[in-house]
Amino acid sequence: MTTPQARDGRRVELPALERPLATVLDARWVKPLAEELDIHTVGQLLRHYPRRYTKRGELTPVSRLEVGEDVTLVAKVARVNSRVIPKNGRRLQILTLTVGDGTQTVDCTFFNQNFLARAFPVGSEGIFSGRVKRFNRTLQLDAPQAASLDGYLDEDGKVERIRSFAGIYPIYGVAGKLKLKTVQDAVAAVLATLGTVPDPVPPELLTRHGLVELTEALTSIHQPAGDRDIERARERLRYDEALSMQLVLAQRRARARFLPAEPCPRIDGGLLSAFDARLPFELTAGQYEVGETIARDLATLHPMNRLLQGEVGSGKTIVALRAMLQVVDAGRQTVLLAPTEVLAAQHARSLTAMLGPLATGGELGAPENATRVTLLTGSLSAPARRQVLLDIASGSAGIVVGTHALLGRQVMYADLGLVVVDEQHRFGVEQRDQLRSRDPNASPPHVLVMTATPIPRTVAMTVYGDLETSTLTQLPAGRSPISSTVVPVAEKPAWLDRAWQRVHEEVAKGRQVYIVCPRIGGDGEESDGTDADFEAPEPSSAASGDERRPPVPVIETAAMLADGPLAGLRLAVLHGRLPPAEKDEVMAEFKGGRTDVLVATTVIEVGVDVPNATMMIILDADRFGLSQLHQLRGRVGRGSAPGVCLLVSESLPGSPAMVRLTAVAATNDGFELAREDLRLRREGDVLGRLQAGRSSSLRLLSLLEHEEVILTAREDAGAMVTDDPELDRWPGLRAMVSSVLDEESQDFLEKG
């Protein structure tokens, strides 16, 4: 990196946190930081916060050690004991240095650090630190650290300078060949030259919330004098993360308020009125209330952006259909975007069935205000695709249902007024944004995002903070309870035999059963791409050694069951790579009761509605997330008979996988499971495209633990953006957003 220059050739002084590390650090530090951690600037390094801290106590004579204290000792090595033991198929080296001062000894045990035996032979002196504990009448230092006396002795040989060895030391995340000491030394060198950093947060906010200034926070997080320093620094930097996210969302909400939209008010006597008149049941109170809220949104001069979430089977589809009919009544077109062809086809059939004659628009004898439901998927034949595209472009299809094929450039909409996105977590934000900004010359359509995966309130405020949220919690009349049981085959293999017997019993009663597998099989593929991803393996939870077997394949499992425990029953196979016509035929046969058992992948996870299906067996259930298991079991119990879900797993008792499965079996509350899922699987990069998994751009902010901070930041951001939409008076805040949130995270929030 070179120092930027003005047009007249003068050097431009960058803000302290934007300065390249190469201008303040030795090259031996700069290169590994860039290569291993992608850290290039002072700000990026100082935002690489310690993962934890280790304490080295005050210098203490060995004879005065107290159990439970953090101490630092100057002691002589009395004994060195090294041994090797096998562990998990590997060799674990255990080195114990017994050190003392002639009056008392203490053991310091190190793992896989045999080099210390050469550094500290018997008779040598060193500095040793750790927390004192007692085991079998022997004093030990817990998690000990050792250092040579070199560099800590004064010129006259006294050990006064050893006191500087005591204190709180930061432990950073490292990668590759990067060493912890390199990060520690680099941070110390940067802080030594940092000076005062201009604080981007208005001083009145710092005073109101009792937060320290940025310079103090950055210094204290890396070089704390005590626990209080660490906590105060974290409070401030945690607020920075929350405020950065909420500023992006507040600006987006502000911009949306100024976007024009074609209002679609409710029209008496129209298609919606006709549909309501022929409904064979009453809406739940929740469906009615949410429907009225959406109706008001659609009638405004600004585009609706609303998230509709609810339990599996809570009736979101009927709410969405009524919204679509209101828009069709206003003379505009609607789109329902589904993640898989199976679900898209199911939606198209379901909407057509619910509308009845009202879906026969253009046909002879159709009611005057009828519309047409059309389906667009990537597997349509060329002639069928041309006809569907013509129906969409002409506007004769008021309701268009489809998959990613709806995003193609060749799809021309007549007058797109509403986009309904089903199962939003299965789409990237870019894909949703394509439909929302389809025609740059037209007003943006209203957007309704639906999910049957309950979202904790804090996640909704963060990831969907620009959307208004409606929640359905009440189940429609006629839904039956679902009981879930874990089948621990490693511990109780006979339970699986009993599960197959239960299948025969259900079928004998005239009912049907799902069996779910995480893998297709046959072609060697793990997943078909349209099915939801299964969980990463947990080798430690498997029943047989360190190597976990592949996930159960649906094709081979169906063949095994047909020839074995389920012989005599009518079995069918469904997965995402079947030809579309075959998938439709399989589902039609199952829904019509001509198939007893459907062996499927997670392609049935959402939208599939077969009221006669009362039992589900999920094989390798530990391969799925909690929310996904909750969605899957929601396919049963949709009729008058109670549902049962068996979660089959080889995981061992007490393993993380078994803890997760037990949590699913313990409750049918999707929102409680969503919080548990977030807690057990870690929050992941909630701002990234995957929205789940292993890393996070939120370094200090926990979406479960810091709801109050998020609420506070949301209020602050809203007030600032209302007063100054582009933050012209606060350029430092714009810079802070860039330093706290990476470019992808900002883009995610922008496109939401």
N, C-alpha and C positions, 0 to 999 in steps of 0.2 A: 504494500500500500504506500502511496505517496501522499505527501501533505498537500491538500487542495490549495489552489491559487486563485486570486481574483483576476479579472480580465486585464488589469494593469500589471500583472505579474507579482503582486505582493502576496505573501503568505497569508492564508486565512486560518485563524486560530479556531480549531474545533472545540465544541463543548467537551468538558472533561471526560464524560462517559462515552463519547463518540470517538475518542482518540484511538488510533490503531495501537495494538499492543507493541508492535515493532518500534514505536517511538518512545516507549518507556521501559521495555524489558529487553534482556539479553536474548539473542537469537536461540540459544539452547533451550529457553523456555517457550518462546513464541511458536516454534515449529511443532513440537508435540501437542501443544494446546490446540493449534489449528487442525492438525491431522486427526487427532483422536476425539476431540470434543467439539470441533467446529467453532471454536472461540477465537475471535479476531480482534475484538475491541475491549477497552477498559470496562465498559458497561456490561458486556457479555460475561467477562470474567467475574465481576462483582455480583452479577445476578446468578452465578453458579454457586448457590448457597451450600453450606455444609449439610451433609445428610444427618450427621449426629456429632456429638462432642465426646471427648475423653478427658477425664480429670486427673491431673497429677497433683497430689496433695503437697502441703508444706513439708519442708525438710524435717524429718522426724528420726530420732535415735531408734535403732532397732529394738532396744530394750524397753521402749515406751509404746509399742504398737498396741492399738485398740481395735478390736474387731468392728468392722463396719466403716472405718475411716478411710478416706483417700489419702495416701501418703507417698512421699518421695524419700528414698533411702540412699545413703552412700554406704556401700557394704562391700565386703570381700567375699569372693566365691570360695565356698568350702568344699562343695561336691558338685560333680557334673554327671548326670545320669541320662543316657539316651537309649530309647528302645523303639521298635517298630511293631505296629499291630495291624492286622488286616481290617478294612472297613469298606463295605459296599464294593468289594472286588478290587480295592486299591490298598496301597500301603500308607498308613498314617504314621508319621514320625513324631515322637513325643520327646521333648527335651526338657529336663528339670534341672534348673540351677538352684542349689541350696546356698543362700548367701547370709552373712551375718557380720557382727562386730565383735565377736569373741564372747559375748554374754548371752546372745540368743540368735537363732537362725529362723529363716522363713523361706519357703519354697516358691519358686517362680517357674511355672510350666508354660512352655511354648509349643505350638503345633506347626509342623512342617517349616521350622526355622532352625535347622541344624547348624547353619552358619554361625549361630551365636555360640556354639561350643568352641569354635576356633577363636571368636572374638573375646570370649570370657573363660580362659582356662583356669583351673584351680590356682588360687593365690592372687588372681587379678582383682582389681577394684573397678566398680562401675556405679552408675546411677540407676536405680530400679524404682518403678512407680506402679501403683495399682491400688485396689481396695482390699483391705485386710479381711480375711475370712479364716475360719478354723474348720479343718476336716480331719477326722480321726486323730484328734489331739495335736494336729500339726498346723502351724500357722502357714497361710498361703497368701499370695497376692493374686487377686482375681483379674483376668485380662491384663497381665503385666506388660510393661514396656521397659526396655533397657537402652542405656546410652553410655558411651565411653566417657571417661572423665576429661578426655582431651577437649579443649575449648571451653571448659567450665571452671578450670582452676585459675585463680588469680596469679599475677606474676610472682608473688611470694609463696605460692603453693597453697594458699588458703582456699577453702571451698565456699566462700560467701556467694560467689556468682552462681552456684548451683541452685540458689533460690529462684533464679530466672527459669529454671527447668519446670518448676511447679506452675500450676494454673490450669486453664481450660483450653484444650486444643481441638481445632476443627478437623473433622474427617469428611473428605469430599468423595463424590463419585468419580471414578477414573475408568479408563477404557484402554484396551490394547496395551501398548508399551509405556503408556503414561504412568508415572509413579506419583503416589500421594504426596511425597515431599516436594515434587516439582510444582504441584498446584499450591501447596501451602506457601512455598517460597515466593511463587509468582504473585499470589494475593498480597503477601506482606510487602513485597517491593512496590506494588501498585498503590497500596494504601499509604505508603511512606511518602509518595509524591502527589497524592490526590488533591489535597487542599479542600476547600469548601465547595460542595456541589450545589448549584442553584436548585432550589426545591420547586418542582413543577406543581405541587399541590398547594392551593391557596392557603395562606396562614390561618384564615378563620376556620377552615375545616380541620386543620391540625389541632387548633385550640379546642374546638368543639368536641372532637373525638379523643382528646388527650394523647395525640400521637407525636412521636419524636420527629425531628427533621431528618431529611434523607441522608445527609452526610453522617449523622450519628447512627442511623439505622444500618447503613452499609458497613460502617466501621465496627459496630457492636456485633453484627451477625457473624463477622469473621474473626474478630479479636475481642471477645467478651471478657469483662473482668469478673462477671458472676452470672448466675442463672437469670437474675432480673434483667440484665442487659440483653440476654438472648430473647427473652419473652417480649420485651419492649420493641426490639428490632423486628421480630417476627410479626407483631401486631401491625407495625407500620407497613412492612413490605407485603404482608397479606392484604392489607387494604389497597395497596397499589395494584395488585393483581385483580381484585374485585372491581375497583374503579375503572381500570383499563377496559375490562370486558363490558362493563355497563355503559361506558362512554360510547363504545362502538354501537351498542344496541340502541342507546338513547338517540344517537344521531340518525340511525336507520329509522326509528319510529318517527322522528321529527320530519325526515324527508318524505316518509310515506303519507304523513298528514297533509302534505302539499301536493301529492300526486292526484290528478283528476281520475275519476272512475265513472263509468256509466251506472247510474243508480238503477236497481232492479226491484222496485217496490212490489209488494204483494198485490195481486189483482183478484178481486172478488169474481167468482164465476169462471175462473180459468182452469187450467189443467191441475193445479194444486188443489183447488176446491173439489174438483171431480174425483181426484185420487183420495182425498180425505173422506169423501162421502162413501167410498166403496171399501174402506179399510175394515176388515172383519174383526178388529180388536181395537182397544183403546190404547193410546200412547201412555207410557208411564209419565209420572209427574216430571221426572228428569228430562225425558225426551221432549216433552212439551216446552219446558222452560228453556232448554238449550235451543230448540227450534225457533222460539220467539226471539232469542238473542241474535241468532244468525240472520233471521228475517230482517231485523233492524239494521244489522251490519250491511246486508245486501242493498238496502234502500238508501244508503248514504252516498255522498259525492266522492268518497275516498275508498280505495280498495280495501276489502276485508282481508285480514291476515289472522286466521284463527286456528288454534290447535284443538282438536276434539279427541280427547282420550277417554277410555273407559274400559271396564272389565270385559273379558271375553264374553260375547253374547249379550252385551248390554243394549244392543240395538242402535249402533252408530250408523249402520247402512241406511236404515229408514230415515234417520235425521238428515243424512247427506242427500238422499233421494228427494226429500221434500224441499231442500235448498235448491237442488238442480231444477226441480219443476217450477219453482218461483222465478228462476232465471230464464227458463224456457218461455214462461208466460210473458216475460218482458221482451221477447223476441230475440234472445241471444242463445248462444250455444254453450254446452257444458262438456267437460272432459273428466273422466275418472281414470286415473293412472294407477295401475296395479303392478306388482313386482314380478309376477310369473304368469305364464299363459294359462295355467290351470286356474289361478285365482281370477284372472281377467275374464275367462270364459264363464266361470262360476258367477261372477258379478253380472255379466251380461244376461245370463239365464235368469238370475234372481231378480234383477230389475225388470226384465220383460215380464216375468211371472207376476210380480207385484203390481205392475201397471195394467196387465191384462189387455183389454181392448184399447186402452189409452196409449199402448205402444205400437199400434197398427197404423201410424200416420202414413198417408199416401196410398193405403190399400182401399179397395172397394168396400164401402159400408163402414169405414172407420169413423169414430166420433169426430165431431167438427174440430175439437181442440187437441186431437191426438198428436203424438210425436213419434219418433222412431229411435230405437236403441240399436246402435251398430257397434261391431267389434273389430278392432284392428290389431293384429298380431303379426310377428315377423314370419310366421309359417303359412300365411294365406297363399293360395294359388294366385298366379298373375291376374287372371280374369276377375277373381273375387276381390283382389286388392284394388284393382282399377275401379270397380263398382263402389267399394267402400270409400275410396278417396273422393270419388265424385259425389257421393252422398254427404261427405263431410264438407267439401268445398261449396256445395250448393246450399247447405244449411238444412237439407231435408232430414238429416239426422240431428235431432236436438240433443241427444245424449250419446257421447262417444266414449266407449270403454276400450282400454287397450294397455299394452305393455310399453317398453321403451320404443316400440315402433311409432308411437305417437309423437316422438321427438324428432323424427326424420324431416329433413328440409322439404321433401316433396309433399308433406301433409299441409294443406292449406285450409285454414279454418274460416268459416263464414263470418262469425262475429263472436269471438270467444269471450264469454262473460264470467265463467266460473271454472276453476281447476280444483278438483278434489284429488288429493294424493293419499292413497291407502297404504298403510304400513310404511310410513315415512322413513323408518330406520333402514329400509332396504334400498333406498335411493341415495345417490350422492347429491349434495346441494346444487352442484352444477346442473344436474339433470332436471331438478325441480325448477331451477331458475330459467331453463330454456323455454319452458311453457309459459312461465310468468311474463317473460319479456319477449314473447314470440313476435309481435308486430310492433316495431319501435314507433310507428306512426299512429297507433291506436292506444286507447286508454288501457292500462294494465288490467287484467282480469282479477276478480276476487279469488282468494285462495283459501281452501279449507283442507287442513292437514289432519289425517286420522291415524290413530294408532291404538291397537289393543294391548300394547305393552305399557302398563302404567309407568309413569315417570315421576320420580320424587320431585317435590316442589322446588327444591334448590336447583336441580338439574334443569327443570323447565324454565326457571328464572334466568339461568345462565345460557343454555344452548338455544332455547326458544324464547329468549327475553323480548324479542320484537313481536311475538305473537300473543294475542289474547288467548287465554286458555279456558276451555269448557270441559267439564268432567261429568261422565255418566257413571254412577255407582249402583243404581237400582237395576236389577235384572227384570226383564219382562215376565209376566205371569206365564206359568207352564214350564219354566226351566227347573231342572231337578238338581239336587246336590251331587257333588262328585267327591268320592272318597279316594285318597291316594295312599299307597303302601309301598315301601321300599322292599325289594326282593334281593337280599344280600347273598348271591349265589356262592361266593367264596366261603362264607360262613355257614350257610344253610342251603346246600344245593338241592335238597328235596323240595324247596319252595318253588323252584322253577317248574318241576313236574306238576305241582299243584296248580300253577298258573295255566298250563296247557289244559288241565282238566276243567278249569273255570271257563276257558274259551268254549269247550264243548257244551258246558252247561248253559252259557248265554245263548249259543246258537240253538240249542234245544228249546229254548223259550221263544224262538222266533226273532232273536236280536242279532246284531252284527258287531264285529270287532275290528279295531285297527291294531296292527303291529308295526311299530316304527323302528327303522334302522338308520344309523348315521351315514351310511355309505351305499353307493349303488352296487359296485362289484361287477363281475363279469369282464369288464374292459380294464380292470386294474385301477380305475380312477377312484379317488377318495370321495369326491363330491361332484355333483353335476353342474355346479355354477349357478343354477337357479334356486337350489335349496339353500337354506341358511347354513352358515359355517358351524361346524361343531367345535367343541372346546379343545384347546391344546391338551395333549396327553399329560398326565401326571404320573410319571414312572413310579414314584414312591408309594402311590396308592394302589398299584396293581397287585394282584394276588400272586403272580408268578415272577419273581426276580425283578431285575432292573429294566429288562426289555419288555415293553408293553406290546401285546399283539395288535394287529390292525383293527380298525373299527368293524363291527358286524356289517356285512354286505347284504343288501336287500334281495338281490337275485338269488344268491346261494342260500340265504336263509329261507326264502319262500320254497325253494326246491326241497330243502331238508325237512321243513315242516309238513309239506304235502306228502312226503314219503314216510314221515315219522309220527310225531305226537298229534298232528292235526289231519292225519289221513282220513279221508271220507268227507271232509268239509270242502266247500267250494272256495278256493283261494284265487286271488288276483294280485298282480304286482303293479305298482304305480311309482314312477319317478320322473324327474324333469327331463330326461333324455329320450323318453318315448316319443314317437311321432304325435303331433297334436291330435290327429283324428283318433289314434289309439288311446291317448290319455282321456279324451272326451268319452270314448266308448267304455273304458274301464270305470270312470266315475259314474256314468249313466247306469251301468249294470249294478254297481254297488248301491247307488241311491235308490234304484228300483227294487232292491232286495233280492237280486238274482245272484249276488255274491255274498258269502258268509263272512269271509275274512279278507281284509285289504292289507297287504304287506307293502309298506310305502316308506319313502324318505320323508323329510320334512316339507315336501311339496304340499302336504295337507295341513301345514301349520296354521294357515289363516284362510278364512273365507269358506272353507268346506263345511257344508251344513247337511248332515244326515241324521235326522231325529231318532232313527231306529238304532243307531250305533251307540252302544251303552258301555263298551269296554275298550280300553287301550292298554297295550303292553309296549313300553318303550325299552328296547334293548340297548345296552351300553348307555344308560341314561346319564352317567357321569360325563359323557362327551358333550353334553348340552348345557347352556346357561340356564339360570333359574327362570328368567323371563320367558325363554323359549320353551322350557318344560311346561310352564303355566299356559302358554299359548296352545301347545299341542294338546294338553289334556282338556282344553276347552272345546275340543271337537266332540266330546262325549257328554252325555247328560243334557242333550239339547231337546229331548222329548219328555214324556211323562215318567219314564222309568229312570231310576237313579243311575249315575255313572260311576265307573270304577277305573282307576288308573294305577297300573303296576309299574314301578320304576326298577328295572332290572340292572344290577351292577355287580362287577367283580371286585369293586373297591373294598378295602379292608375297614373294619370298624375303627372309628376315630380319625380316619384320613380326611383331608380337606374335601375330597369329592363326596364322601359319605355324609359329612356335615352339611354340604349343600343340598344333597338329596333329602336328608331328614328335614331340612327347612322347608322344602317344597311340600313334603307329605304333611307337614304340621299345620299348614294354613292354606285357605283358598283366597286369601286377601292379596290381590295382585300388587297393591301399593306397598304392602308390608314386604312382599317378596322383592320388589324393585329396590327398596332400601337395603335389604339383606344382600342382594346381588351386587349392589354397588359397594357394600362394605367388604364382602368376601373376595370379589374379583379385583378390587382396587378401582379407583375412579377412571383410570385410563385417560387417554387424551380426548376428553369430552368435546374439545373444540376441533378435533381432527376429523378426517373423512370417515374413519372407521367408527368413531364414537364409542369405542369400547376397547379394552385391552391394556397393554402393559406399561405404557409410558404416559407422561402427562406434561403439558405445557404449564400446568398450574403447579408451581413448586412448593408453595406454602399454604395455599387455599384449599380447604377440603369442602366439597359441596355438601357433605353430610354434617360436618361438625361446625361450620361457620356460616350458618344461615343468616344470623344477625348481621354479620359483616357484609354479606351480599345484599341484604335489604337496605342497609345504610348506604352502601355505595350506589345502589340503584336510585335511591332518593337524591343523593348528591349529584349524580350524573344527569338525572332528569332536570334538576333545577339549573345546572350550568348550561346544558344544551338548550333549554327553553330560553335562557337569557342571552346565549351566544351560540347559535346553532353550529357554526364552523369552528368554534373555540379560538377565534382570532385573538382574543385577549389573553389566551392561555396557550401559547405555542409549546411551552414545556410539557403540557399534558399530551399533546399529539406525539411528542418525542417519547414520552413515557409509555404510551400505548405500544409504540414500535419496539421499545426495549423489553417490555414485559410479555407481549404476545408476538409470536413469530408471524411471518407473512401469511402462512397457510391458515393459522388460527383466525387472523383478522378477516381473511377472505371468506372463511366459513361463516363467521358471524355476519359479514356483509351480505352474503347470499342467502343465509338462513333458509 
